[in-house]
Amino acid sequence: MKLSGRWSLTFSLICAFTIIWLPLIRAPLKYIETLLHEGSHAFAALLSGGNVHAIALHLDGSGLATVSGGWFSLVAFAGYAGASLSAYLLAMLQAKASKNISFRYLYFTIVGVFVLTGIFYTRDIVTFGIMLFIAAVFVALFYWRHLAVCQFMSQVITLFVLLQSAISPSYLLFLGERGDHVALRSHTGVPATLWILVWTALALFLMVRLFMWRWRSNH
């Protein structure tokens, strides 16, 4: 039995939410989310005239982008926001790639930029290995995008990243005076809690947009 687009996406959401609480299964998806998060910090630094010194991904799923200069507020904001936007954009591009070759090129361009940037600024073998794994996953999902299992996995990855981007900011509340939200408060005067709400709202908004698009595509 083949599920319609909206029901397939609903099942993918349930799977993604379940995976969040299963550490061993979560790890590979967490690597992707962390690359999008740390890569977004790095891109924001480069785009605003700063420098990237290193990007590190760890086996436990954590990561760190070491940057200097640039527009600090943009760099601090970009992590959670960039991960959400990147996951949403890649999902849309993959879905439309069969109809327009331009979407294929754009898809590989975005994936390539993230992975190559990560590899270029990698300073350890663990990060390098994780980067190659992520590249292989995206290439495989795109190459076999017509297979139901690849479409399902792509949806799970997208929704996992969006869920993580919606849930993870709340963890910052328990870090005291550490975290991107605190850095943004000190540079903008906007309450730290408001930044957490913005990141969460953005991820949820993009998730709803994805469901709305799939709903319309089946009518």
Secondary structure, 3 states (H helix, E strand, C coil): CCCCHHHHHHHHHHHHHHHHCCHHHHHHHHHHHHHHHHHHHHHHHHHCCCEEEEEEECCCCCEEEEEECCCHHHHHHHHHHHHHHHHHHHHHHHHHCCCCHHHHHHHHHHHHHHHHHHHHCCCCHHHHHHHHHHHHHHHHHHHCCCCHHHHHHHHHHHHHHHHHHHHHHHHHHHCCCCCHHHHHHHHHCCCHHHHHHHHHHHHHHHHHHHHHHHHHHCC
